[in-house]
Amino acid sequence: MAFELPKLAYAYNALEPHIDARTMEIHHTKHHQAYVTNLNNAIAGTDAEKLSIEEICKNISKYPMPVRNNGGGHYNHSMFWNIMGPNAGGEPTGELATAINTAFGTFAEFKTQFANAAATRFGSGWAWLIVKDGKLVVSSTPNQDNPLMDVAEVKGTPILGIDVWEHAYYLHYQNRRPDYVSAFWSVINWNQVAANLKAAK
């Protein structure tokens, strides 16, 4: 089965004013679609065609760079669309809130650490909230790498991620990455992040 571009659960303009419709449309239909197309081309005729994207990522060191870049791009963006939504934001509740408070002391401290990881990732990459050895940890990765990959500096299961490639924010925020990161808190779908936490455990 070839990998496919996932449909969004909301309209391209649903995250405005925080993330603009034009950015969402280009990001989804052009950037993510290119990762899917290039990944399918890179694994054509190999055993990887039978594997899930998670399985490919976990053994990424076995594959050539086009699989790493495009496989990571597909996995990362598929999660990214799902952990955002309209009428979202606020603060998490329940088990997720408890896990964040246990790991970071307060939600505010988690936000500070996550925003710092996003702001200080040099060049292109991602910042993550991951489950590592049963605990929540903030990390970041370069390019389209992710913490599932066996090459990641900090390994774990991602439950929340923010894309800090310029294509994710430049039309609206230009070089003001911290403003984009700040706006991201208003579109996080904490119910999905909580579901990701349950699945990771």
VOKERO-770808 format. One line per 10 residues: their letters; for each residue y, x, z of C-alpha. Coordinates in steps of 0.1 Angstrom, whole numbers, always signed. Each point is the difference from the previous one (the first is absolute). Layout:
BEGIN
A = Y X Z ~ ...
This chain:
BEGIN
MAFELPKLAY = +0 +0 +0 ~ +34 +14 -10 ~ +27 -1 +26 ~ +27 -27 -5 ~ +36 -4 +10 ~ +0 -24 +30 ~ +22 -31 -3 ~ +29 -3 +25 ~ -2 -28 +26 ~ +38 -6 -4
AYNALEPHID = +26 +0 -28 ~ +18 +33 -9 ~ +33 -14 +15 ~ -17 -11 +33 ~ +9 +31 +19 ~ +37 -1 -8 ~ +25 +11 +12 ~ -21 +28 +16 ~ -19 +10 -31 ~ +14 -12 -33
ARTMEIHHTK = -19 -20 -27 ~ +5 +26 -27 ~ -14 +28 +21 ~ -30 -21 +10 ~ -7 -10 -36 ~ +2 +36 -14 ~ -19 +14 +29 ~ -29 -25 -4 ~ -2 -5 -37 ~ +8 +35 -11
HHQAYVTNLN = -7 +26 +27 ~ -31 -17 +16 ~ -13 -11 -33 ~ +2 +36 -12 ~ -20 +12 +30 ~ -27 -26 -8 ~ -2 +9 -37 ~ -1 +37 +6 ~ -26 -3 +28 ~ -23 -21 -23
NAIAGTDAEK = +4 +27 -27 ~ -6 +28 +24 ~ -33 -15 +14 ~ -13 -14 -33 ~ -37 +9 -5 ~ -3 +15 +35 ~ -18 -11 +31 ~ +34 -9 +16 ~ +0 -31 -22 ~ -25 -16 +24
LSIEEICKNI = +20 +9 +32 ~ +27 -18 +19 ~ +34 +16 +2 ~ -5 +7 +37 ~ -32 +19 -8 ~ +17 +20 -27 ~ +29 +9 +24 ~ -24 +11 +28 ~ -16 +25 -23 ~ +31 +9 -21
SKYPMPVRNN = -6 +37 +2 ~ -30 -5 -24 ~ +22 -14 -27 ~ +26 +15 -25 ~ +37 -3 +7 ~ +5 -31 -23 ~ -24 -19 +22 ~ +17 +11 +32 ~ +35 -8 -12 ~ -8 -34 -17
GGGHYNHSMF = -27 -11 +24 ~ +24 +7 +29 ~ +27 -18 -19 ~ -22 -31 -4 ~ -12 -1 +36 ~ +34 +6 +15 ~ +19 -26 -21 ~ -28 -26 +5 ~ +6 +3 +38 ~ +38 +2 -4
WNIMGPNAGG = +3 -34 -18 ~ -22 -17 +27 ~ +18 +13 +30 ~ +33 -14 -12 ~ +11 -36 -4 ~ +29 -25 +1 ~ +11 -15 +33 ~ -16 +30 +17 ~ +12 +28 +23 ~ +6 -4 +37
EPTGELATAI = -25 +15 +24 ~ -38 +0 +1 ~ -18 -20 +27 ~ -34 -1 +16 ~ -25 +28 -5 ~ +22 +19 -24 ~ +30 +0 +24 ~ -22 +12 +28 ~ -14 +28 -21 ~ +35 +11 -11
NTAFGTFAEF = +12 -1 +36 ~ -30 +20 +12 ~ +4 +27 -27 ~ +38 +3 +0 ~ +13 -15 +33 ~ +22 -26 -17 ~ +5 -16 -34 ~ +34 +17 -3 ~ -16 +34 +4 ~ -26 -8 -26
KTQFANAAAT = +28 -10 -24 ~ +18 +32 +7 ~ -31 +21 -7 ~ -9 -19 -31 ~ +35 +1 -15 ~ +2 +37 +7 ~ -33 +6 -18 ~ +13 -19 -30 ~ +35 +16 +0 ~ -13 +36 +4
RFGSGWAWLI = -29 -1 -26 ~ +14 +25 -24 ~ +0 -12 -37 ~ -23 -28 -8 ~ -26 -15 +23 ~ -9 -26 +27 ~ +3 -5 +37 ~ -29 -17 +18 ~ -11 -18 +31 ~ -37 +8 +3
VKDGKLVVSS = -30 -5 +23 ~ -14 +34 +10 ~ -28 +2 +25 ~ +8 -35 +12 ~ +37 +7 +6 ~ +31 -6 -21 ~ +17 +30 -14 ~ +30 +5 -24 ~ -4 +25 -28 ~ +12 +7 -36
TPNQDNPLMD = -15 +12 -32 ~ +14 +16 -32 ~ -1 -16 -34 ~ -26 -27 -2 ~ -23 +15 +27 ~ -10 -22 +29 ~ -17 +5 +34 ~ -34 -13 -13 ~ -3 +31 -22 ~ -21 +29 +12
VAEVKGTPIL = +29 +23 -10 ~ +25 -17 +23 ~ +16 +20 +28 ~ -4 -29 +24 ~ -30 -22 -8 ~ -4 -36 +9 ~ +0 -36 -12 ~ +35 -12 -12 ~ +11 -34 +13 ~ +37 +3 -11
GIDVWEHAYY = +17 +22 -25 ~ +34 +4 -16 ~ +5 +15 -35 ~ +29 +26 +1 ~ -2 +10 -37 ~ +34 -5 -15 ~ -14 -27 -24 ~ -5 -22 +31 ~ +37 -2 +9 ~ +23 +19 -23
LHYQNRRPDY = +14 -29 -21 ~ +13 -17 +32 ~ +5 +28 +25 ~ +5 +31 -22 ~ -5 +30 +22 ~ +3 -19 +33 ~ -37 +1 +9 ~ +8 -8 +38 ~ +17 -32 -10 ~ -31 -11 -20
VSAFWSVINW = -23 +9 +29 ~ +23 -20 +23 ~ -2 -30 -24 ~ -38 +3 -1 ~ -3 -13 +36 ~ +13 -34 -13 ~ -29 -4 -25 ~ -31 +11 +20 ~ -27 -26 +2 ~ -13 +8 +35
NQVAANLKAA = -28 -26 -3 ~ -14 +21 -29 ~ +5 +33 +20 ~ -19 -17 +29 ~ -28 -10 -23 ~ -1 +36 -13 ~ -3 +13 +36 ~ -29 -24 +7 ~ -18 +12 -32 ~ +6 +37 +8
K = -15 -4 +35
